[in-house]
Amino acid sequence: MNAGDMIVMDLAQPVQMHRTRHQMISLFLPRNRVQAVIGDPAGLAGLQLAPNGLAAMLRSHMRATMDQAHRLQPAQRVMAVNMATEMALSILQVEMQGRNDIAQFATGICQAAKLLIDRECNDPNLTPQRVASALGCSRAGLYRAFADQGQSIAEMIWAARVARAKSMLLSSDYLNLRVSEIAFLSGFTDQSTFNRMFKRTYGLPPGEMRQTR
């Protein structure tokens, strides 16, 4: 095993691992839940998950959960683990059945989408379709998952861009950049749209927000 690898192990079978020196994060899935999703899990042992798509979002979520665990309340830790479980079950379903039941794993899919959006919102070409493709689901399925959570994926993309712009405006690291440059680096291609959405979100134009630093 190499750093970053994600391997499925079946603890009902003998396991032998050869790995370099690094820490390992494990997520234990109840066997009955795996069986309910994909049937007999015997064929999963030794499966190496892809380094991209939903598996990459699961890896990011698990690392973030470990990093922040000491700051989370017990109920929040349970929520984080439940989200990871849903993402993992969704990945295994795709691996074994070639499909993804969005309704069954809506919470996990939404969390994975949020992680992807936070990471890539500065890309002006990031769209709901691209998010769906990265997670291995249909756009309709992704919209349905967000609707089940009472959210809009398109609004989340714009909100992430505005939040990134605010962070940059208030950071001394970007004092040398004009507001228009910060808008561009946050994923906006139109200054007027950026100004309008920023003021609607925070009640101040971006230039005035910078002065509150």
C-alpha positions in Angstrom: 0.0 0.0 0.0 1.2 3.5 -0.8 0.2 6.8 0.8 -3.3 7.8 -0.4 -4.4 4.3 -1.4 -7.9 3.2 -0.4 -8.3 -0.5 -0.1 -11.4 -2.6 0.8 -10.7 -5.3 3.4 -13.1 -8.0 4.4 -12.4 -8.8 8.1 -14.1 -12.1 7.7 -11.2 -13.2 5.5 -7.4 -13.4 6.3 -5.6 -10.2 5.5 -1.9 -9.5 4.9 -0.7 -6.0 4.1 2.7 -4.7 2.9 2.9 -0.9 3.3 5.4 1.8 3.8 5.6 3.8 7.1 2.5 6.0 7.3 -0.7 6.4 9.3 -3.8 4.6 8.3 -7.4 5.7 8.7 -10.1 2.9 8.8 -13.8 3.1 8.2 -15.7 0.0 9.5 -18.9 -0.7 7.7 -21.5 -3.0 9.3 -21.7 -6.2 7.2 -25.4 -6.2 7.2 -25.5 -2.7 5.7 -23.1 -3.7 2.9 -25.2 -6.8 2.2 -28.4 -4.7 2.1 -26.8 -2.5 -0.6 -24.8 -4.9 -2.8 -25.6 -8.4 -1.6 -22.7 -10.8 -1.0 -19.7 -8.6 -0.2 -17.2 -11.5 -0.6 -16.0 -10.1 -4.0 -14.9 -6.8 -2.5 -11.9 -8.0 -0.6 -8.7 -6.4 -1.9 -10.6 -3.9 -4.1 -8.5 -0.7 -4.6 -10.8 2.4 -5.0 -10.1 4.9 -7.8 -8.0 7.9 -6.8 -10.7 10.3 -8.2 -14.4 10.9 -8.2 -16.5 10.1 -5.2 -13.6 8.1 -3.6 -11.4 11.2 -3.7 -14.1 13.1 -1.8 -14.4 10.3 0.7 -10.7 10.4 1.3 -10.8 14.1 1.8 -13.8 13.8 4.2 -12.1 11.2 6.3 -8.9 13.2 6.6 -10.8 16.3 7.6 -12.8 14.4 10.1 -9.6 13.0 11.7 -8.0 16.5 11.7 -11.0 18.2 13.3 -12.2 15.3 15.6 -10.9 17.0 18.7 -12.9 20.1 17.9 -16.2 18.2 17.2 -18.9 17.5 19.7 -19.8 13.7 20.0 -23.0 14.2 17.9 -21.0 16.0 15.2 -18.5 13.1 15.1 -21.3 10.7 14.6 -22.7 12.8 11.8 -19.3 12.9 10.1 -18.9 9.1 10.3 -22.4 8.6 9.0 -21.6 10.8 6.0 -18.5 8.8 5.3 -20.4 5.6 5.6 -23.0 6.7 3.1 -20.3 7.8 0.6 -18.5 4.5 1.1 -21.6 2.4 0.5 -22.4 4.5 -2.6 -18.9 3.8 -4.0 -19.3 0.1 -3.4 -22.7 0.0 -5.0 -21.2 1.6 -8.2 -18.2 -0.8 -8.1 -20.4 -3.9 -7.8 -23.6 -2.9 -9.7 -22.5 -0.1 -12.0 -25.1 2.2 -10.7 -25.8 4.6 -7.8 -29.0 4.9 -5.8 -28.9 8.6 -5.1 -32.0 8.6 -2.9 -30.5 6.0 -0.6 -27.3 8.0 0.0 -28.4 11.6 -0.5 -26.7 12.9 2.7 -23.3 11.3 1.7 -23.6 12.4 -1.9 -24.3 16.0 -0.8 -21.4 16.1 1.5 -19.1 14.8 -1.2 -20.4 17.5 -3.6 -19.8 20.2 -1.0 -16.2 19.1 -0.5 -15.7 19.2 -4.3 -17.3 22.6 -4.6 -15.2 24.1 -1.8 -12.1 22.8 -3.4 -12.9 23.9 -7.0 -15.3 26.8 -6.8 -12.6 29.1 -8.2 -13.0 27.4 -11.5 -15.5 29.5 -13.5 -16.4 26.4 -15.5 -17.5 24.4 -12.5 -21.2 23.5 -13.0 -23.6 21.1 -11.5 -23.0 18.8 -14.5 -19.2 18.7 -13.8 -19.9 18.0 -10.1 -22.2 15.1 -11.0 -19.6 13.7 -13.5 -16.8 13.9 -10.9 -19.0 12.0 -8.4 -20.1 9.4 -10.9 -23.8 10.2 -10.8 -26.3 11.9 -13.2 -27.1 15.6 -13.0 -30.7 14.8 -12.3 -29.7 12.5 -9.5 -27.5 15.1 -8.0 -30.3 17.7 -8.1 -32.6 15.3 -6.5 -30.2 14.6 -3.7 -29.8 18.3 -2.9 -33.6 18.8 -3.2 -34.1 16.0 -0.6 -31.8 18.0 1.7 -33.7 21.3 1.0 -30.7 22.8 -0.9 -29.7 23.9 -4.4 -26.4 22.8 -5.8 -26.2 25.8 -8.1 -26.7 28.2 -5.2 -24.0 26.3 -3.3 -21.5 26.8 -6.0 -22.2 30.6 -6.1 -22.1 30.8 -2.3 -18.8 29.0 -2.1 -17.3 31.6 -4.6 -18.6 34.5 -2.7 -17.3 33.1 0.6 -13.9 32.5 -1.0 -13.9 36.1 -2.3 -14.7 37.4 1.2 -11.9 35.4 2.7 -9.4 36.8 0.2 -10.7 40.4 0.7 -10.1 40.2 4.4 -6.7 38.5 4.2 -3.5 40.6 4.2 -2.1 38.1 1.7 -4.1 39.6 -1.1 -3.8 43.3 -0.4 -1.9 43.8 -3.6 -4.8 42.5 -5.7 -7.6 44.6 -7.0 -11.2 43.6 -6.2 -11.7 42.6 -9.8 -8.8 40.3 -9.6 -10.1 38.7 -6.5 -13.5 38.2 -8.2 -11.7 36.4 -11.1 -9.7 34.2 -8.7 -12.9 33.3 -6.9 -14.6 31.9 -10.0 -16.5 35.0 -11.3 -16.2 36.1 -14.9 -18.4 39.2 -14.6 -17.6 42.1 -12.2 -21.2 43.3 -11.9 -22.5 39.8 -11.1 -19.8 39.5 -8.4 -20.7 42.9 -6.9 -24.4 42.1 -6.9 -24.1 38.6 -5.3 -21.5 39.8 -2.8 -23.7 42.6 -1.5 -26.8 40.4 -1.5 -24.9 37.9 0.7 -23.0 40.2 3.1 -24.9 43.5 2.9 -21.8 45.4 1.7 -20.0 45.9 -1.6 -16.7 44.0 -1.8 -14.7 47.2 -1.7 -16.3 48.3 1.6 -15.9 44.8 3.0 -12.2 45.0 2.4 -12.1 48.3 4.5 -13.5 46.4 7.5 -10.4 44.3 7.7 
